[in-house]
Amino acid sequence: MSNASILVTGNGFDLYHGLKTSYIDFVRFSEELLKTEKGTKGRNWAISNSFIKCFIEVASENQNWIDCEKEIEVIVTMFLKIMHDKNVFNSVSYVEKNNTSLESYEYDRLKLMDRFCEKTSAQKIKLRDNYFKTYMGIDKNLVMEKLKNDLNDFIKLFKYYLEEKVINQPVTRLSKQIRNINPDYIINFNYTNTYEKYSINRQDVCYVHGSVQEDNIVLGIRDIDEKDIDSIHFKKFFQRIQKHTDAIEWNRFGKNQNLSETMREVTAYFFGHSLSNTDGDLIRSIYENSCEMIIFHLNGQKDYVQKVINLIDTLGKESVIQGMYSEKIKFIPIK
């Protein structure tokens, strides 16, 4: 029985095809949207959204680069610390920069959270009265509910951006390498249907994070602490369950069968995926169910090195070393 080929696509897949799916493109779109007149479609999702304001400020400081999901993780982790650490807010409703357990970058993010805080000075931030009760402390449920609403509005705005600026745009090129792979199945980490340019049918595609067309986009953080329930609505694994996204159909290749003769060896080709631990649970599943993992990278050392670093963070040092020496893991430049 012949080997099966799986193509695993990340955001770099869409970028390769000339589509503006980077977070910085979305942030610029949001910034321009905020300048439009009241009533403009999408503006209400951005106007009071604590995440959007933070993205715009951070992107500006970072010379027009941002990873929105990493920023969400920073913000959510910061609020978890605020809610559980008495050295942040305790019997008083303010925090001083030089007298807090918040990291400097967390304090800077907190200053941008206008919905929750007001800056009394450069060195002091006050939590708004409706989120803090003198004899009860922080209203944790209200804080997390407002953050969850902001995340939902961010996802709606991101979907609107993809519909307006990406989905119906022509691609600028196609990949001969992908044509040569002729994949049997696609594990798509994107929300788009760019794979259709290669005459691949929807029935052979697994949208692990949902899609624009099916309106079930998953966008959030990794599961850092399994015991942490306060932030569960932000965790990708929970959103995948909640939104009924596609599950990887390993049974297509006999992976759930007891009879070895029904099993097919699987080669997984990663194209445009960062291999970040944000998607660690799924990447580990793909690695464990594949006989070979071939990773396409941009020419030059920068992208190659970063992918190796991310893979070590995701799979662990020993798995990567063993995989590289046994040639289960291979890196190939994109042509």
C-alpha positions in Angstrom: 0.0 0.0 0.0 1.4 3.4 -1.0 2.3 6.1 1.4 -0.1 8.9 2.1 0.9 12.6 1.8 -0.5 15.2 4.2 0.0 18.9 3.6 0.0 21.0 6.8 -0.6 24.6 6.0 0.0 27.7 8.2 -0.3 31.4 7.6 2.9 31.4 5.6 1.0 29.3 3.0 -1.4 32.2 2.3 1.4 34.7 2.4 3.4 32.7 -0.2 0.3 33.1 -2.5 0.3 36.8 -2.1 -2.6 37.2 0.3 -2.5 39.8 3.1 -3.2 37.5 6.0 -0.4 38.7 8.4 -1.6 40.2 11.7 0.1 43.5 10.9 -2.2 43.8 7.8 -5.2 43.2 10.0 -4.0 45.7 12.7 -3.5 48.4 10.0 -7.0 47.7 8.7 -8.4 48.1 12.3 -6.5 51.3 12.8 -8.0 52.8 9.6 -11.5 51.5 10.6 -11.3 53.4 13.8 -10.9 56.6 11.8 -14.1 56.1 9.8 -17.5 57.5 10.6 -19.8 56.1 13.3 -22.0 53.3 11.9 -19.3 51.9 9.5 -19.5 48.1 9.5 -17.0 46.6 11.8 -16.2 49.8 13.7 -18.2 48.9 16.8 -16.2 45.7 17.2 -13.0 47.8 17.4 -13.9 51.1 19.0 -13.9 49.9 22.7 -12.0 46.7 22.3 -9.1 46.5 24.7 -7.3 43.9 22.6 -7.4 46.1 19.4 -6.0 49.2 21.1 -3.2 47.1 22.6 -2.4 45.5 19.2 -2.2 49.0 17.5 0.1 50.3 20.2 2.4 47.3 20.3 2.6 47.1 16.5 3.7 50.7 16.4 6.4 50.2 19.1 7.6 47.0 17.4 8.1 48.6 14.0 5.0 47.2 12.4 5.3 43.7 13.6 3.0 41.8 16.0 1.7 38.3 16.9 -1.8 39.0 18.1 -2.2 35.5 19.7 1.0 36.0 21.7 -0.3 39.4 22.8 -3.6 37.8 23.9 -1.6 35.3 25.9 0.4 38.1 27.6 -2.8 40.1 28.4 -4.8 37.1 29.7 -1.8 35.8 31.8 -1.4 39.4 33.2 -5.1 39.5 34.3 -4.8 36.0 35.9 -1.8 37.3 37.9 -3.8 40.4 38.8 -6.7 38.3 40.0 -4.7 35.8 42.0 -1.6 37.6 43.2 -2.2 39.8 46.3 0.9 41.8 45.4 -0.9 43.4 42.5 -4.3 44.6 43.7 -5.2 43.8 47.3 -7.0 46.1 49.6 -6.5 49.1 47.3 -7.7 49.6 43.7 -4.4 50.8 42.3 -1.0 49.4 41.4 2.3 51.3 41.5 4.9 50.5 38.8 7.8 50.1 41.3 5.8 48.2 43.9 4.2 45.3 42.1 4.9 41.7 41.0 3.8 42.6 37.5 6.6 42.5 34.9 7.5 45.8 33.2 5.9 44.6 29.9 2.8 43.5 31.8 2.5 46.9 33.5 2.8 48.6 30.1 0.0 46.4 28.7 -2.2 47.2 31.7 -1.8 50.9 31.0 -3.5 50.3 27.6 -6.5 48.6 29.1 -8.8 51.6 29.2 -11.9 49.5 29.7 -10.5 48.2 33.0 -8.1 50.9 34.2 -7.4 54.6 34.4 -3.8 55.9 34.5 -3.5 58.3 37.4 0.2 59.0 36.7 3.1 57.5 34.8 3.9 55.4 37.9 0.4 54.5 39.1 -2.7 52.7 37.5 -6.2 52.6 39.1 -8.6 49.8 38.5 -12.0 51.2 37.6 -14.6 51.2 40.4 -17.0 48.8 38.8 -14.3 46.1 38.7 -13.1 46.6 42.3 -15.1 46.5 45.6 -13.4 47.6 48.7 -14.5 44.7 50.9 -14.4 42.0 48.1 -11.5 43.0 46.0 -11.5 42.4 42.2 -14.7 41.2 40.6 -13.0 38.3 38.7 -16.1 37.1 36.9 -16.8 40.6 35.5 -13.2 41.0 34.4 -13.0 37.7 32.5 -16.5 38.2 31.0 -15.5 41.6 29.6 -12.2 40.1 28.2 -14.1 37.2 26.7 -16.5 39.7 25.0 -13.6 41.6 23.6 -12.1 38.4 22.3 -15.3 37.5 20.6 -15.6 40.9 19.0 -11.9 40.7 17.9 -12.7 37.3 16.2 -15.7 38.9 14.4 -13.6 41.8 13.2 -10.8 39.4 12.0 -13.4 37.4 10.1 -14.8 40.6 8.5 -11.2 41.5 7.5 -10.6 38.2 5.8 -13.9 38.4 4.0 -13.2 42.0 2.8 -9.5 41.8 2.0 -8.4 38.2 1.5 -10.9 35.5 0.5 -11.8 36.8 -2.9 -8.4 38.1 -3.9 -6.4 36.5 -6.7 -3.3 34.6 -5.8 0.0 35.8 -7.3 1.7 32.4 -7.8 1.3 28.7 -7.2 3.9 26.3 -5.8 5.4 23.5 -8.0 6.6 21.8 -4.9 3.0 21.5 -3.6 1.8 20.3 -7.0 4.5 17.6 -6.9 3.4 16.5 -3.4 -0.2 16.1 -4.7 -1.5 15.7 -1.1 -4.2 13.2 -0.2 -5.3 15.3 2.8 -4.7 18.8 4.1 -4.5 19.8 7.8 -5.3 23.5 7.4 -4.4 25.8 10.3 -5.7 28.8 8.3 -9.3 30.1 8.0 -9.1 30.4 4.2 -9.7 28.2 1.2 -6.5 28.9 -0.7 -5.9 25.1 -1.2 -8.7 25.2 -3.8 -6.2 26.7 -6.2 -4.6 23.2 -6.3 -7.9 21.5 -7.2 -8.2 20.0 -3.7 -11.8 19.3 -2.5 -13.2 20.4 0.8 -13.9 16.8 1.8 -10.1 16.3 1.9 -9.4 19.2 4.2 -9.4 19.5 8.0 -10.0 23.0 9.3 -8.5 22.5 12.7 -9.1 26.1 13.7 -12.4 26.6 11.8 -13.0 28.7 8.7 -14.4 32.0 7.5 -17.0 30.1 5.4 -18.3 28.1 8.4 -18.0 31.0 10.9 -16.3 29.0 13.6 -12.9 30.7 13.8 -10.6 29.6 16.7 -8.2 32.3 17.9 -6.6 32.3 21.3 -3.9 30.9 23.5 -2.3 27.5 24.4 -3.2 25.5 27.4 -0.4 26.6 29.7 -2.0 25.3 32.9 -4.6 22.5 32.7 -5.9 23.4 36.1 -6.6 27.0 35.1 -10.3 27.2 34.3 -10.6 31.0 34.7 -9.1 31.5 31.2 -10.6 28.5 29.5 -12.6 30.5 27.0 -9.4 31.8 25.6 -7.7 28.4 25.1 -7.6 27.0 21.6 -8.4 23.4 22.6 -11.6 24.6 24.4 -12.7 26.7 21.4 -12.2 23.8 19.1 -14.6 21.8 21.2 -17.0 24.7 21.6 -17.1 25.6 17.9 -17.1 22.0 16.6 -14.1 22.4 14.3 -12.8 19.5 12.2 -10.9 16.7 13.9 -7.9 15.2 12.1 -9.2 12.0 10.4 -6.4 9.6 11.2 -8.7 6.7 10.5 -8.4 7.6 6.8 -4.9 6.0 7.0 -5.8 3.1 9.2 -4.3 4.7 12.3 -7.2 3.5 14.5 -7.3 0.0 13.0 -5.9 -3.1 14.7 -5.0 -4.7 11.4 -1.6 -3.6 10.3 -2.3 -4.4 6.7 -4.8 -1.6 6.5 -2.4 1.0 7.7 -0.6 3.5 5.4 2.6 5.3 6.3 2.0 9.0 6.4 4.4 11.8 5.3 3.5 15.2 6.7 4.7 18.2 4.7 4.6 21.5 6.6 4.3 24.6 4.4 4.1 28.0 6.0 3.6 26.9 9.6 5.8 28.4 12.3 5.7 25.2 14.4 5.0 27.3 17.4 4.0 25.7 20.6 0.8 27.7 20.4 -0.4 24.8 18.3 1.7 22.3 20.2 -0.9 19.6 20.9 -1.8 19.3 17.2 1.8 19.4 16.0 2.8 16.6 18.4 -0.2 14.5 17.2 0.9 15.0 13.6 4.5 14.1 14.5 3.5 10.9 16.3 1.2 9.7 13.5 3.7 10.3 10.7 6.7 8.3 9.5 8.3 11.4 8.0 7.9 15.2 8.7 9.2 17.4 6.0 9.3 21.1 6.8 9.5 23.8 4.1 11.3 27.0 5.1 12.2 30.3 3.4 15.7 30.5 1.9 18.4 31.6 4.2 19.2 30.8 7.8 16.7 33.1 9.7 13.5 31.2 9.0 15.2 27.8 9.2 16.8 28.5 12.6 13.5 29.9 14.0 11.6 26.9 12.9 14.2 24.6 14.5 13.9 26.6 17.7 10.1 26.4 17.7 10.2 22.7 17.0 12.4 22.1 19.9 10.0 24.1 22.1 7.1 22.1 20.8 8.4 18.5 20.6 11.3 18.7 23.0 15.0 18.5 22.5 15.4 14.7 22.4 12.6 14.2 19.9 14.1 16.8 17.5 17.6 15.4 17.8 16.4 11.9 17.3 14.1 12.9 14.4 16.9 14.8 12.7 19.5 12.0 12.9 17.0 9.4 11.8 15.8 11.7 9.0 12.2 11.5 10.2 12.5 15.3 10.4 13.8 17.0 7.2 14.0 20.7 6.3 13.7 21.8 2.6 13.9 25.4 1.2 10.9 26.8 -0.5 11.6 27.4 -4.2 
